[in-house]
């Protein structure tokens, strides 16, 4: 059993809003037998996250303010795929350096998902980073506004799972990444996929030969 890409015909499409990062359009979709419906779609560039785990088995979380919910969330390092033609792996490596001042010698794909497929095409890939080390000089980007201060905490993976299931953590990347990392660990990391491999959610993403993965 696996997901299948088989889109219905789009009769017409109209732009509703164009923003700094994402846009909204309305598609008229032909479902056959005279059924044509309109659906509003959030057109999103996609994003990546990093579940960084240290030698002691703790996972890195950073604390960041999120204006739409008016609060601070503990999150995995993550970022938008907003650099044209940049492979998701390279984006993840860059975000880990920029947000946490870290790099890693070992990278794998942990899990892929659509963040809200009922209304958005945002595709997300979460990587697992191990053999983590600090970059000389710390964070590679000072950040602005919400990203100016990103306090870090390393949480034992089992404890992080308890925080997710207990309702203490709410960021979707954190929830998905923590649970996926724990499940992969329980299976001896046998479910991990190559870090530079293709991404079903984004058919244009092919294996990358330029990343710094050993």
Secondary structure, DSSP 8 states (H G I E B T S, - for coil): --------EEEEEEEEEE-SS-EEEEEEEE-STT-EEEEEEEE---EEEEEEB-TTSEEEEEEEEEGGGTEEEEE-EEEE--STT--HHHHHHHHHHHHHSEEEEEEEEEEEEES-TTTB--EEEEEEEEEEEE-TTS-S----GGGS---EEEEEHHHHHHHHHTT----HHHHHHHHHHHHHHHTTTTT-EETT--BTTBTT----SSS---
